[in-house]
Amino acid sequence: MAMEAQSHNQLNVIFIPYPTPGHMNPMVDTARLFAKHGVSATIITTHANALTFQKAINSDLNCGYPIKTQLVPFPAAQVGLPEGAENIKDGTSLEMLQKITHGISMLKDQIEFLILDLKPDCLVTDMFYPWTVESAAKLGIPRLYFYSSSYFSSCATHFIRQQNPHEGLDSDTQKFTIPGLPQKIEMTPLELEEWIRAKSFVSGFFDRLYESESKSYGALYNSFQELESDYEQLHKSTIGIKLWSVGPVSAWANKDDEEKVNRGHREGLAQESEWLNWLNSKQNESVLYVSFGSLTRLPHAQIVEIAHGLENSGHNFIWVIRKKDGDEDGHNFLREFEQRIKESNKGFIIWNWAPQLLILDHPAVGGIVTHCGWNSILESLNAGLPMITWPMFAEQFYNEKLLVDVLKMGVPVGANENKLWMRLGDEAMIRREEIVKAVAILMDSSQESKEMRRRARMLGDAAKRTIEKGGSSYNNLMQLLDELKSLKRSRALEKTN
C-alpha cells in the first residue's frame, strides 16, 4: 500500500547502523519497519555498505514506503585500504581491521553535518556511536540507542562491569556467579570479553558506549517479551530508561517479502536446486544446519575436527563453509571431504553463502550449530529450532548462557575462551568427540531432545505472534511511534509560542 504524501505530521527518523552484518542487518530491517508504518526513514551509510541492502530498499520504495539511503564517502585511501573495504567483515587481518575501524571513526563529522542539515525528529543509532547523544541534544530531539543483541547479555555485562566478580579468582577457568540476575548463572573469566578481562583503552571506549545508553531518551532492542521478559524488566529497573522490544525485526520486515531469502546477496543461487533436492530427500527434522556467521574465520585444524565430528555423528548435515576458511591444504581436505559425503549422501556443503532463512524453514532441518550471534539465534528461534551453541567472541558467551541455562533449548559444544575471530589459533579448540556428543544430544530422539524441540517450537510460535497486529512487539512499535509524534507536536508548539 502506498503511503500518503509527506505531511508536517509525518515523522522523519534517521538511522545510523554500524557497518558489520550483526549490527547493520537488524537496524536496516528496523528502518524498513518504521517506513512500512508511515515514517520517513533515512539510513546514513557508505557506498559499499549500501549496496548490500539497496535491493530491499528499492523494493520498499516501489511499494510506496518512504525510505532512502544517504551516502557519506568512506576514507579508504586515507587510511590505506582498498576501495570497497568499508565493513568489519572485510577485515582479513588485524591490521586491516584496525584501519577499517579507524575509517569508520573518521566519518563522525560528515555524519553529524548530515544530521544537523536534515533536522530529523529522532535519531536511532547503533551503540557504537555514543557521540550521537550530543548530536540529538543540539537539535533537541530524542536519541534511541539501538542494541542488536539480547537483554540478557546487556544485563550480564552491566553487573560484571559494575561488580567485577571475575577478579581475584585462583584461575581463568574458575567459575563465578554473575551478580544481580534472577537466575544463578555461572561463567569463567576466560568466557568474558578481553576488554573486561584486562582493562585497556578499549575498556574506556565501552564505558562510554554504555554511559551513552543511560543518557539516551530510550533504547530499541531486537528482542520480544515472550523470549526474555525477566531480563527486559531487570534492564528497565537497572538502567532506568525507556525500552521498546520490537523484535524479531528480520522476520517482521521481511514478512511479506518473497525475496527475503536473497537479502544481502548479490550473486545468483546456482546451487539452489541441488541443495533443495538433497533436503527434500531427507526425513523431517533429520538434518543439522551448521553455520558460524559472517565474521568467524576458523583455522584449518578446527575445520578438520568439525568435518570428522559431523561425519562420525552419523546424522545428516548441511554445512556452510566460506572459501577463506583454511589454507590450500585445507581446501584440498575439504574437497575430498565433500566428495566423500556426496557418496554417502549424509552431508552437503554450501560454499560461501547460504539462504539461511529458507534452509531453517525447511521441514527436514531439525537443529542448528550456531556461533550464538543474536541474529542467527532469532532466525533459528523463529523457525522453532533448538541449537548446538559454539560461541566465539563478543557477547556470544552470554547468549549461550541464555539458550542453555535460561531457555533450556541449547546444547553447549564446550567452547571456553572468548577470542577475537582474528586471533583464533591453529590448535583445534573443540575436538571431534565433543562435536559427536553434542550432535547426539540435540538430534537423537531422547526425552531431553524432545523437550528442547518442544520449547523451541513454543518460542517459534511466540516469535510469529509477537509481530502480528495486537502482539507485544507490534504494540511496542505503535506506542513508540505515537510517543515520537507527540514529542514532535510538543516541539512545534514550543516554537510557535
VMD Tcl script that draws the C-alpha trace (Angstrom):
set ca {
  {0.00 0.00 0.00}
  {1.36 3.42 -0.93}
  {1.92 5.81 1.94}
  {0.26 9.22 1.94}
  {2.23 12.20 0.72}
  {4.62 13.58 3.32}
  {2.90 15.98 5.68}
  {4.06 18.11 8.57}
  {2.74 15.34 10.83}
  {4.99 12.72 9.30}
  {7.91 11.60 11.42}
  {11.39 11.91 9.95}
  {13.80 9.46 11.56}
  {17.49 8.96 10.81}
  {19.07 5.53 11.28}
  {22.84 5.15 11.62}
  {23.90 1.49 11.51}
  {27.40 0.31 12.42}
  {29.00 -1.42 9.41}
  {29.22 -5.04 10.50}
  {26.50 -7.55 9.49}
  {25.33 -8.40 13.03}
  {24.63 -4.71 13.72}
  {23.72 -3.42 10.26}
  {21.15 -6.02 9.16}
  {18.80 -5.63 12.16}
  {18.99 -1.83 12.03}
  {18.23 -1.71 8.31}
  {15.28 -4.04 8.95}
  {14.13 -1.72 11.75}
  {14.32 1.30 9.44}
  {12.24 -0.62 6.87}
  {9.73 -1.44 9.59}
  {9.39 2.23 10.53}
  {8.88 3.14 6.86}
  {6.22 0.44 6.46}
  {4.34 2.23 9.25}
  {4.48 5.63 7.59}
  {7.73 7.06 8.97}
  {10.08 8.82 6.55}
  {13.24 6.79 7.23}
  {16.76 7.81 6.17}
  {19.68 5.39 6.56}
  {23.09 7.06 6.67}
  {25.86 4.76 5.46}
  {28.72 4.44 2.97}
  {28.53 3.36 -0.67}
  {29.78 -0.25 -0.35}
  {27.60 -0.89 2.71}
  {24.50 0.49 0.99}
  {25.00 -1.97 -1.87}
  {24.40 -4.90 0.50}
  {20.82 -3.85 1.27}
  {19.87 -1.48 -1.58}
  {17.76 -4.14 -3.30}
  {15.43 -4.37 -0.28}
  {15.23 -0.55 -0.05}
  {14.38 -0.26 -3.76}
  {11.70 -2.91 -3.36}
  {10.19 -0.96 -0.41}
  {10.31 2.26 -2.42}
  {8.47 0.57 -5.29}
  {5.74 -0.34 -2.78}
  {5.46 3.35 -1.87}
  {7.23 3.26 1.51}
  {9.14 6.47 2.40}
  {12.70 5.16 2.86}
  {16.04 6.23 1.44}
  {19.78 5.95 1.93}
  {22.04 8.94 2.36}
  {25.66 8.18 1.47}
  {28.85 9.51 3.04}
  {32.20 8.78 1.33}
  {34.43 6.28 3.16}
  {38.07 7.47 3.52}
  {39.56 4.20 2.16}
  {42.67 5.73 0.51}
  {43.30 7.96 3.53}
  {43.59 5.01 5.91}
  {45.37 2.77 3.39}
  {42.51 0.42 2.46}
  {41.49 -0.98 -0.94}
  {38.36 0.58 -2.40}
  {35.17 -1.11 -1.14}
  {36.63 -2.32 2.17}
  {34.14 -0.46 4.36}
  {32.70 -3.15 6.62}
  {34.18 -5.01 9.60}
  {33.64 -8.28 7.70}
  {36.14 -7.06 5.06}
  {38.99 -7.17 7.60}
  {41.16 -10.15 6.69}
  {43.91 -9.27 9.18}
  {44.16 -7.45 12.50}
  {45.93 -4.55 10.78}
  {43.19 -4.24 8.15}
  {40.52 -4.45 10.84}
  {42.15 -1.54 12.71}
  {42.22 0.52 9.50}
  {38.51 -0.15 8.84}
  {37.64 0.79 12.44}
  {39.70 3.97 12.10}
  {37.98 4.79 8.79}
  {34.56 4.36 10.42}
  {35.54 6.70 13.29}
  {36.59 9.34 10.71}
  {33.00 9.50 9.39}
  {31.78 11.28 12.54}
  {31.98 14.88 11.23}
  {30.31 14.06 7.91}
  {27.51 12.14 9.62}
  {26.94 14.88 12.20}
  {26.83 17.53 9.46}
  {24.13 15.50 7.69}
  {22.12 15.05 10.90}
  {22.13 18.78 11.62}
  {21.30 19.55 7.98}
  {18.41 17.06 7.71}
  {16.89 18.10 11.07}
  {15.15 14.78 11.84}
  {12.57 14.23 14.60}
  {14.53 11.36 16.11}
  {17.89 9.57 15.81}
  {18.17 5.78 16.00}
  {21.85 4.98 16.26}
  {23.98 1.95 16.94}
  {25.57 1.58 20.39}
  {28.96 2.18 18.74}
  {28.11 5.85 18.07}
  {27.96 7.27 21.63}
  {28.61 10.81 20.31}
  {25.13 10.90 18.72}
  {23.66 11.62 22.17}
  {25.22 15.12 21.85}
  {24.08 15.47 18.21}
  {20.48 14.77 19.26}
  {20.79 17.23 22.16}
  {21.92 20.01 19.75}
  {18.67 19.53 17.82}
  {16.55 18.97 20.94}
  {15.35 15.59 19.63}
  {15.35 12.07 21.17}
  {18.21 9.67 20.52}
  {17.27 5.99 20.66}
  {20.12 3.64 21.49}
  {19.93 0.57 19.24}
  {21.20 -2.67 20.77}
  {21.44 -5.57 18.35}
  {21.70 -8.36 20.94}
  {19.84 -9.75 23.97}
  {18.64 -8.05 27.16}
  {20.35 -10.93 28.95}
  {23.78 -10.01 27.54}
  {23.20 -6.33 28.32}
  {22.26 -7.07 31.97}
  {25.12 -9.55 32.45}
  {27.67 -7.06 31.07}
  {26.30 -4.29 33.29}
  {26.60 -6.26 36.53}
  {30.01 -7.74 35.67}
  {31.40 -4.27 34.82}
  {29.87 -2.85 38.00}
  {30.91 -5.56 40.48}
  {33.93 -7.34 38.89}
  {33.06 -10.82 40.24}
  {35.77 -12.30 37.97}
  {38.63 -10.55 39.77}
  {40.75 -12.21 42.46}
  {39.93 -15.79 41.43}
  {42.56 -18.55 41.54}
  {42.49 -19.12 37.77}
  {40.91 -18.03 34.49}
  {38.89 -21.25 34.42}
  {37.39 -20.92 37.91}
  {33.63 -20.30 37.86}
  {31.94 -17.25 39.34}
  {28.23 -16.38 39.57}
  {27.06 -13.34 37.62}
  {25.66 -10.96 40.27}
  {22.26 -9.26 40.01}
  {20.48 -11.80 37.78}
  {17.21 -13.56 38.71}
  {18.78 -16.98 37.98}
  {22.09 -18.45 39.08}
  {24.30 -18.20 36.01}
  {27.95 -19.19 36.19}
  {30.83 -18.19 33.92}
  {34.61 -18.26 33.92}
  {36.87 -15.23 33.34}
  {38.02 -16.84 30.05}
  {34.48 -16.59 28.69}
  {34.40 -12.81 29.20}
  {35.34 -10.29 26.52}
  {39.03 -9.37 26.53}
  {38.25 -5.72 27.34}
  {36.51 -6.83 30.56}
  {39.22 -9.36 31.49}
  {42.09 -6.91 31.09}
  {41.45 -3.19 31.40}
  {42.71 -1.20 28.40}
  {41.80 1.87 26.31}
  {39.12 -0.37 24.73}
  {37.52 -0.75 28.19}
  {37.23 3.05 28.38}
  {35.58 3.11 24.94}
  {32.97 0.55 26.06}
  {32.36 2.52 29.27}
  {31.40 5.50 27.07}
  {29.08 3.30 24.96}
  {27.14 2.04 27.96}
  {27.07 5.51 29.51}
  {25.52 6.82 26.27}
  {22.66 4.31 26.71}
  {21.76 5.72 30.12}
  {21.86 9.27 28.65}
  {19.57 8.36 25.74}
  {15.84 9.02 25.54}
  {15.32 5.27 25.33}
  {16.57 2.06 23.77}
  {15.36 -0.20 20.98}
  {16.05 -3.91 21.41}
  {15.74 -6.60 18.77}
  {14.03 -8.96 21.20}
  {10.49 -9.80 22.27}
  {8.61 -10.08 25.53}
  {7.94 -13.83 25.49}
  {11.64 -14.54 24.97}
  {13.29 -12.72 27.88}
  {10.76 -10.58 29.75}
  {12.55 -11.09 33.12}
  {15.69 -9.53 31.70}
  {13.77 -6.75 29.97}
  {12.27 -5.82 33.38}
  {15.67 -6.09 35.06}
  {17.22 -3.83 32.42}
  {14.42 -1.29 32.84}
  {14.87 -1.10 36.61}
  {18.70 -1.11 36.40}
  {19.47 1.33 33.58}
  {16.31 3.33 34.20}
  {15.46 4.39 30.65}
  {12.50 3.64 28.39}
  {12.71 0.41 26.41}
  {10.95 -0.88 23.32}
  {11.27 -4.52 22.28}
  {10.43 -4.66 18.58}
  {11.93 -8.00 17.50}
  {12.44 -10.23 15.74}
  {12.87 -7.42 13.19}
  {14.19 -9.63 10.36}
  {11.08 -11.84 10.41}
  {8.87 -8.76 10.64}
  {10.47 -6.57 7.97}
  {10.69 -9.49 5.53}
  {7.29 -10.99 6.36}
  {5.68 -10.12 3.03}
  {8.89 -10.16 1.03}
  {9.23 -13.02 -1.43}
  {12.90 -12.18 -1.88}
  {13.83 -12.37 1.81}
  {16.00 -15.39 1.13}
  {18.32 -13.30 -1.04}
  {18.89 -10.45 1.40}
  {22.39 -9.04 1.17}
  {23.34 -11.46 -1.58}
  {24.21 -10.19 -5.00}
  {25.18 -13.40 -6.78}
  {22.73 -15.94 -8.16}
  {21.85 -19.08 -6.25}
  {23.44 -21.50 -8.69}
  {23.41 -24.37 -6.19}
  {19.80 -23.91 -5.15}
  {18.13 -26.84 -6.86}
  {20.95 -29.17 -5.78}
  {20.76 -28.48 -2.02}
  {16.98 -28.18 -2.14}
  {16.66 -31.56 -3.83}
  {19.03 -33.01 -1.24}
  {16.99 -31.56 1.64}
  {13.72 -32.71 0.06}
  {15.07 -36.26 0.07}
  {15.56 -36.24 3.86}
  {13.13 -37.08 6.64}
  {11.60 -34.29 8.74}
  {13.90 -32.92 11.48}
  {16.78 -35.20 10.44}
  {19.26 -32.58 9.16}
  {21.61 -30.39 11.22}
  {22.44 -26.95 9.75}
  {25.97 -25.70 10.53}
  {26.94 -22.02 10.17}
  {29.33 -19.74 12.05}
  {28.18 -16.31 10.85}
  {29.87 -13.72 8.64}
  {32.93 -12.83 10.73}
  {34.35 -16.09 12.10}
  {37.41 -17.43 10.32}
  {38.17 -20.94 11.52}
  {41.71 -22.35 11.48}
  {42.35 -25.44 9.37}
  {42.82 -27.75 12.40}
  {39.35 -26.79 13.66}
  {37.78 -27.32 10.22}
  {39.23 -30.87 10.22}
  {37.71 -31.60 13.66}
  {34.29 -30.27 12.58}
  {34.35 -32.37 9.41}
  {35.20 -35.57 11.29}
  {32.77 -34.73 14.11}
  {29.86 -34.23 11.73}
  {30.74 -37.33 9.71}
  {31.22 -39.52 12.80}
  {27.91 -38.34 14.31}
  {26.02 -40.37 11.69}
  {23.46 -37.59 11.27}
  {22.63 -35.67 8.07}
  {24.07 -32.15 7.90}
  {24.31 -29.04 5.71}
  {27.48 -27.04 6.38}
  {28.10 -23.51 5.13}
  {31.84 -23.03 4.52}
  {33.50 -19.83 3.40}
  {36.32 -20.22 0.92}
  {38.50 -18.04 3.16}
  {38.42 -20.81 5.82}
  {41.55 -22.94 5.71}
  {44.69 -22.75 3.54}
  {45.46 -24.57 0.30}
  {45.85 -27.92 2.10}
  {42.60 -27.14 3.88}
  {40.91 -26.57 0.54}
  {42.09 -29.98 -0.73}
  {40.96 -31.62 2.50}
  {37.50 -30.06 2.18}
  {37.17 -31.05 -1.49}
  {37.96 -34.67 -0.60}
  {35.57 -34.49 2.35}
  {32.84 -33.05 0.10}
  {33.32 -35.91 -2.36}
  {33.09 -38.46 0.44}
  {29.86 -37.10 1.96}
  {28.31 -36.85 -1.52}
  {28.94 -40.55 -1.98}
  {27.49 -41.42 1.43}
  {24.64 -38.90 0.91}
  {24.95 -37.90 4.61}
  {26.06 -34.31 4.18}
  {26.02 -31.30 1.89}
  {28.45 -28.36 1.72}
  {27.28 -24.92 0.59}
  {30.22 -22.70 -0.29}
  {30.44 -19.06 0.86}
  {26.80 -18.03 1.24}
  {23.56 -19.81 2.03}
  {19.93 -18.61 2.04}
  {19.74 -19.26 5.78}
  {16.10 -18.28 6.30}
  {14.95 -20.66 3.57}
  {17.04 -23.56 4.91}
  {15.96 -23.07 8.54}
  {12.30 -23.14 7.48}
  {12.70 -26.44 5.61}
  {10.90 -29.31 7.42}
  {13.95 -31.61 7.05}
  {16.06 -29.30 9.27}
  {15.92 -30.29 12.93}
  {18.59 -28.13 14.55}
  {21.47 -25.72 14.02}
  {25.08 -25.35 15.14}
  {25.43 -21.63 15.86}
  {28.15 -19.20 16.95}
  {25.46 -17.58 19.16}
  {25.27 -14.35 17.19}
  {21.92 -12.79 18.12}
  {20.55 -12.58 14.57}
  {21.22 -16.28 13.94}
  {19.63 -17.15 17.29}
  {16.48 -15.17 16.43}
  {16.29 -16.72 12.95}
  {16.63 -20.22 14.46}
  {14.03 -19.40 17.13}
  {11.65 -18.09 14.52}
  {11.93 -21.45 12.76}
  {11.35 -23.23 16.11}
  {14.77 -24.96 16.11}
  {16.92 -25.99 19.10}
  {20.66 -25.20 18.86}
  {24.15 -26.52 19.48}
  {25.96 -23.50 20.94}
  {29.53 -22.65 19.87}
  {30.24 -19.06 20.93}
  {33.44 -17.39 19.70}
  {33.72 -13.74 20.79}
  {31.98 -10.55 21.99}
  {28.67 -11.16 23.83}
  {28.17 -14.62 22.30}
  {29.09 -16.45 25.53}
  {26.27 -14.61 27.37}
  {23.85 -15.58 24.61}
  {24.93 -19.19 25.08}
  {24.02 -18.99 28.80}
  {20.58 -17.63 27.84}
  {19.98 -20.54 25.43}
  {21.40 -23.31 27.63}
  {20.66 -22.23 31.23}
  {17.60 -19.99 30.93}
  {15.63 -21.11 27.86}
  {16.93 -24.72 28.03}
  {16.99 -25.21 24.28}
  {20.71 -25.25 23.61}
  {23.46 -27.87 23.88}
  {26.95 -26.44 24.57}
  {29.74 -27.90 22.44}
  {32.33 -26.87 25.05}
  {33.79 -23.58 23.71}
  {35.51 -21.94 26.69}
  {37.55 -18.95 25.54}
  {36.32 -15.60 24.25}
  {38.75 -14.68 21.47}
  {38.51 -12.12 18.67}
  {37.83 -14.07 15.45}
  {41.13 -12.74 14.11}
  {43.05 -14.39 16.92}
  {41.79 -17.96 16.67}
  {44.93 -20.12 16.76}
  {45.90 -23.17 14.72}
  {45.21 -25.57 17.55}
  {41.84 -27.33 17.36}
  {39.80 -25.87 20.18}
  {36.86 -28.28 20.06}
  {37.60 -31.95 19.39}
  {35.54 -34.21 17.13}
  {34.42 -36.33 20.13}
  {32.79 -33.26 21.73}
  {31.02 -32.44 18.47}
  {29.69 -36.01 18.14}
  {28.43 -35.86 21.74}
  {26.60 -32.54 21.25}
  {25.04 -33.66 17.96}
  {23.78 -36.86 19.62}
  {22.09 -34.91 22.45}
  {20.39 -32.50 20.02}
  {19.47 -34.81 17.15}
  {18.75 -38.19 18.81}
  {15.19 -38.95 19.88}
  {15.87 -38.84 23.63}
  {13.47 -37.21 26.10}
  {15.92 -34.31 26.53}
  {15.98 -33.69 22.78}
  {12.16 -33.83 22.55}
  {11.85 -31.33 25.41}
  {14.26 -28.87 23.74}
  {12.37 -29.23 20.47}
  {9.04 -28.57 22.23}
  {10.39 -25.42 23.92}
  {11.92 -24.20 20.65}
  {8.61 -24.67 18.83}
  {6.72 -22.76 21.54}
  {9.13 -19.84 21.26}
  {8.94 -20.03 17.47}
  {5.15 -19.66 17.67}
  {5.53 -16.76 20.12}
  {8.05 -15.06 17.77}
  {5.49 -15.18 14.95}
  {2.60 -13.94 17.14}
  {4.52 -11.02 18.65}
  {4.88 -9.21 15.30}
  {1.24 -9.65 14.28}
  {-1.33 -6.92 14.99}
  {-2.00 -6.98 18.74}
  {1.26 -8.84 19.52}
  {3.66 -7.33 22.08}
  {6.37 -6.21 19.59}
  {3.70 -4.79 17.27}
  {2.11 -2.84 20.13}
  {5.52 -1.60 21.32}
  {6.35 -0.17 17.90}
  {2.92 1.54 17.65}
  {3.36 3.06 21.13}
  {6.85 4.29 20.27}
  {5.69 5.93 17.02}
  {2.77 7.61 18.86}
  {5.16 8.92 21.50}
  {7.59 10.29 18.90}
  {4.71 12.04 17.09}
  {3.55 13.53 20.37}
  {7.10 14.82 21.08}
  {7.26 16.32 17.59}
  {3.95 18.17 18.15}
  {5.18 19.48 21.53}
  {8.37 20.84 19.95}
  {6.36 22.53 17.20}
  {4.09 24.17 19.82}
  {7.09 25.40 21.79}
  {8.48 27.05 18.67}
  {5.21 28.87 17.92}
  {4.79 30.14 21.50}
}
mol new
graphics top color blue
foreach p $ca { graphics top sphere $p radius 0.5 }
foreach p [lrange $ca 0 end-1] q [lrange $ca 1 end] { graphics top cylinder $p $q radius 0.2 }
display resetview
